[in-house]
């Protein structure tokens, strides 16, 4: 999956030269600012990581011809791997929490638009992203000045993956090995969004109020502001979609000594966006109070959404301890199993073989002996990386147990044949490989790699 995902990104960048895709450069967003200034363009940044499944789902948006034409004309576009040197710098500078985070910046690095869909399970569509881009490039005249407008708080909270050594082909479909959480619910569709560019700097002296109007606050001025103004600013900045509301939320909560007041609990609940925050910790500790205020189902659903976001999209990815804790907020009875399984898939993705193998053995021995997906991942990992005969034989037992539980499958027999080949058992290797080929023919599955394996087996 890692190789396939990387190839997809390379292909996307290569094809962009033919006008079919958005033309992305890789990682170096700092050079993009220089180019944008020279070409009088904005900078568009798409963040991603090899393990990020939502990033793959977002990718086809950039293949749309109409969107690509507009973006290539008006933006210097950069695709930044958050695990690269540039990516780590970007994540720190702009406080990237979830992937994919999409940003439009001016040539000085100021945020004009930002979206990580932290309160929605959906990703931006072609039409949504194109509309946002057009609105940022060609700002509409606003009837209400950002200097005087204060949005009313919403009445409800938004809804919040000896012969040359043979490289064995991994037939196990990792795309099917998503860490599932049956209790996680999808967020409700996100309401239509209004995009506003960063307002010009306005002084209080420049503003005159119409008769009967009261100017509450000029955004950005002053440090010692009344809490009610900070609170209103947070809701207003939420509509700007540039991430600035998070700082306003922080300032308001710092001004409040007692978070248990009903208005503060509602405010906190409205702006929850990550499990890695003091606000989420407060919610978990005082869960019963929030359940009295909102009902158990609504609180459970919000926690489930936030947990699922962290598990599938957060950067950096949770380790085993954090994953287990996250699952415990949803269902303590299954948190050990799901947390360990999540960690196994993460270690496998990251090719941490020395950590994956012992943890997988422990998981299968003590937690979930019948997890066929983990059995086959372990068997394949051993077949590809280990030459110890005892461990190779243990991998064959894993394949046999998988066959007992799920029946004969081409990928199971193919892996078993390769294990017998590494044990130099020519007869069993040949018989198993031929059985895999026969099954592949019946199913219409490609078996070229097994034919290559059979040739090597014949040379034993």
N, C-alpha and C positions, 0 to 999 in steps of 0.2 A: 504493500500500500504506500509506503514512503516513497519508493521509486516511482510508482505510477503517479502519485500526487505531484512530485517534482517535475516529471515529464509534462504533466498537464500545464503547469505554469510556464515551462520553457516554450511549449507549443503556443500558448496564448501570446507570449511576448513575440515570438517569431512571426506568427500569422498577422500580427498587428501591422507589419510593414506593408501588407497588401490591402490595408484600409478596412479589414473585416473586424478588427478588434480595437479596443482601446490600446494605444501604444504606451506600454509601461516600461520604465527602467527599473532596475532591481536595487533596492535597499538604500542607495545613497540619496537620502532626501535633502541633505544639506546642499548638494550640487544642484538639486532641482530648484531651490530658491534663487540661485544665481541665474540659472537659465530662464526662470519665470520672469525675473526682473528685466533681463535683456530682451525677452520676447513680449513683454507686457501681458503676461498671462498669470493665472492663479495656479496653485499647486493642489493636485488631488492625490490623496494617500489612501491606499488600501492595505490594511495590516492582515497578516496571515501567519500560520505555522503549519508544519507538516502534519501534525496530529489533528488539526482543526477541521472537523467535518462540516460545520456551517460555512466555513470559508470556501470549501469546494462547492457547496450549494449556491453560494453567492456568485461564483465565477462566471456562469453563463450569461449573467447580466451584461458583462463587459464584451460579449461577443455580438451584441445587437448592433447592426450597421448604423442605425440612426443615432443611437447614443454614442457610439464610437466616433462618428463624424464630429458631433458637437464637442465631445471631450478632447479630441485631438486638435481641434481648432482653438479651444479656449483654456486648456489646462496642460501643465506639465505633470504627467501622472507617474506615480512611483508605487511599486508594490513592495512593501517592507516586511521581511520575515522578522518577527519580533524576537527570535532567538539568535539573530545575527548581531554583530557589533553595533551596526546602525539601529537595528530594531530595539535593542535594549536601551540605547540612548533615547530613542523616540518614545518608548513606553514610559520611561522615567520623566521625560520632559512634559509629556501631555497626559500623564496619568491614565494610561490605557489599562483597562480592567478586563474587558471582554473582547473576544474576536468573533467575527471581523469588526474592527472599528474603522469607519470611513470618515475622512476629514477633507474639507476644502479649506485651504489656508491662503492668505495673501503672501506676497513675496517677502514679507517681513516675519512670516511665521505666525501671524495672528489668525485665530480660528474664525472662519466665516460660516462653517457648518460642520456639525459632528453628529455621527449616529453610531451607536453600538447596539441599538434596539434592546436596551437593558430592561425595558418593561414590556417586551413583546417577544413571542416565540417566532414571529415572522421576520423575514429578511426583506430588504428593499427590492422592489420590482424594477424592471426597466423604466416603466412610466413614472414611478415615484422618484427614482434617482435622477432621471432626465428633467423632471419638473423642478426638483430641488436645484439642480445645476443651472438651469435657465434662470431661476429666480435669484440665485446668487450672482450670476454674471450680469443680469439685467434687473437690478432691484426695482421693485414696484414702489410707487409712492404710497406711503402709509398715511392714513387719515389721522392717526393718533401718534403723537410724538412719543418716542421712547423715553424722553426726559420726564414726561408727566404721567404717562399711562401706568396704572397699577392694576394688574389682573386680579380678579376675584379668585379665591381658592376654589378648586373644584369641590363638588359635593361628595364625590366618591373617588376612591383610589384607582388609578389606571391599572389594568391587569399586568399585573406584573409578570458536540463526539469529539603403488608401483606405476599404474596408469595415472594420467593426470587427474587430480582431485576433481570429482564431479560436483558441480553446484546444483543442488537439488532444487527443482522448481516448487515453490510453495503453492500447493493446490487448495489449501484451506482458505476459504473466502473470508478475509478479515472484515470486510464490510458488513458481514452478518453478525459480527461479534461486538455490537454496540453494547455498552453498559446500559441496560434497560432499568428503568424505574417505573414499575407499573402504576404507582400512585401519583406520578408527576402529571399534572394537567397542563394543557396548552393555555396560554394567555388568550384572552379575548382579542379580537381584531383591534388593532390600534386605531384610534380616531384619526381623522385627517389632520395633517400637520401643516402649520404655517411657518415658513422659513423667513427669517429676518436677518439682514446683514448687520454687522456690528455698528451701533449707532455712532455718529460723530460726537466728539467731546463737546459737551454743552455746559455752560456755566449758569448758575442760578440767576444771575443778573440778566441773562439773555432771554429769560422766559417771563411772559406776562400772562396772568390768569384772566380768563374771561370772568365777567361778573357772576358771582355766585359759585365759582369753582374754587376748589382748594388744592393748591399744589402740595402734594405730600412729601415728595423727595425727588431730587435729581440723582439718577442712578450713577454710582461711582464716586460720589462726593462724601467725604466725612468718614470718620472711624467710629465715633461715639453716637451711633444711631439708635433710636428707640427700637425695642424688640419687635413691635408691631410693624415697623417699616421693613426690618430685615425679613420678617415673615412674608409680607406681601411681595418683597423683591424676589424671594425664592420662587414663588408661584409665577411671577412675571417672567423671570429668566428661564423657567422651564420651557416657555413657548419659543424662546430664541433658538433652541436646539444647538447650542454651541458648548454645552457642558458647564457653563458659568453658574448655573443654579446650584451646583454641588457646593461651591464655596459659600454661596449665600445661605444654604442649609446649615453648613458647618458653623457660620457666624451666629445664626439664630440659636442653634442648640447650645452653643457655648454661653450665650446670654441667659439661658434658662437653668436655674438651679434645680428645679423640680420637673423632671420629664414625665412624672406620673399624672400631671394635670391632663384632663381630657383633651383640651385643645392641642397640647404638646404631643400626646399619644397619637392623635389624628394626623398631625403634621409629620411626625416621624414615620407613620405607616404610609402616608402619601408619597414620601420620598425614599423609601427603601429601594435600593438598587443592587446591593451586593451583600453576600454573606460575610465578607471580610470588612466589617465595619462595626463601630461601637453601637450603632443604631440596631443592627441585626442582633448583636449580643444582648442588648437590652430587651428586644422583642422575645428572644428565647427565654431569658430569665423571668420575664413578666408575661409569659404567654397566656396565662389564665386571665389576666386583666384585659388583654387585647381580645380574647375570645368573648369576654363579657361585653365588650364594646362592639365588636364586629360579627361575632358568631364563630363557632369552631370551624365550620367549613371554609369560610373566607380566609381565616388566618392560616389554616392548613394549606389551602391552595396557593396562597402567596408565598409561604415558606417553601412549598414544593417547587414553585417556579424559580425562586432564587437559588435553591439548592441545585436544581437541574442546570441552571445557567453556569454556576461555578464549576460543576463537574464537566460540562461539555465545552465551555467557551472561555473559562477564566485563564488569565495569564499572570503568573506561572500556574501550571496545572497543579491540582491538589496532590499531596503525597498520601500514603496509606492512612496515616493518622487523621488527617483532615477529611479525607473521603469518608472514613468510617463515622466520624463525628457528624458530617453532613447528612448521611443516610439515617443516623439515629434521630434526627429531628423529624423525620417522616415516619419511620417505623423502626424502633429500637430492636425489635426481634430479628430483623433481617440485616441490620447495619454491618455486622461483622462479615457476613458472607458477601454482601454487595461492595463493601469498602475494600475488602481483599481482592475481589474480582476486578474492580476498577483499577486497583494498583497493578495487578498482573497485566492487564491490557496496556496500561501506560508503560510498564517496563518492557513489554514486548515491542511496542511501537518504537521505543527509544533504544532498542537493541541492548538493553542492560542484561545480558545473558547470565552473568554471574549472580545477579539478584533474582532474575526471573525463575530460573530452574529450581532453587531451593524453596522459594515461596510457593511455586506451583505445586511442588510435591507435598508441602505442608498443607496447602489448601485442599488438595485431593484426598489426603490422608485424614484430615481432621474436620474439614468444614463441609465440603460438597463432593463426595466420591463419584457422583454420577454426572458431573459437568463435562459433557463430551467435547464441547468447544475448547475448554482449557486442556483437556487430555490431548487433543490433536495438536493444539499449539505447542504443548510441551514435547510431544513426540516429534513434531517437525523441527522444533528448535534443537533437540538433541541430535536428530539425524543430520542437520546442517552444520553443527558446531562441535560435536563431541565424538571422540574416537574410542573412548573407554568401552570395552566390550560389555561390562556389567551394565552400564547405563544404556547402551544400545539395546540390550535384551529387555531392560525395563521399559524402554520405549515401545518395543514390539508388544509387550503386555498391555500397554495403554491403547494401542491400536486394536488389539483383539477385544478389549473391553468395550471400546467404542463400537466395533462391529456387532458385538452382542447386544448393545443397547439400541443401536440405530439401524443395524443391517449393513450389508456390504455396500460400500460406495467406492467410486473410482479413486477419489483422493485418498481414502483410507488404504486401499490396496497398493496404490502407487508409493505412498510413504513406507509401507511395510516392505515392499520390494527393495526400496533403497536402503532400508535398515539391514536387510539380509545381505545386500551387496556389500555394505560396509563391514559386515561380519564375515565376508568371504564365503558365505553359504550359497554356492552357485545353484544348486538344485532348487532350494526354496525361493531364492531370489528370482530365478527364471519362471517358476510356476506362478509366483505371485504377480510378477510383471505381466505375464500372458493373461492372467485372470483380470488384471486391471484394464488391459487393452480390449479384451472381449466385452467387458462391461461398458467401456467408453464407446465402443462401436454401437452397442445397443442404445446408448443414450445420446449419441451424436456429439460426444465430447471430444475435443482435440486431445490427442495422446502422443504428439510428436516427441515430447520430452521423455515419455516412457519408452518409446522406440529407441531413443539414444541411450537410455539406461540399459535396455536389453542388449544392445551391442556391447556395452562395457561388461555386462554380466557374462556374456559369451566368451570374453577374453580372460576371464578369471582362470 
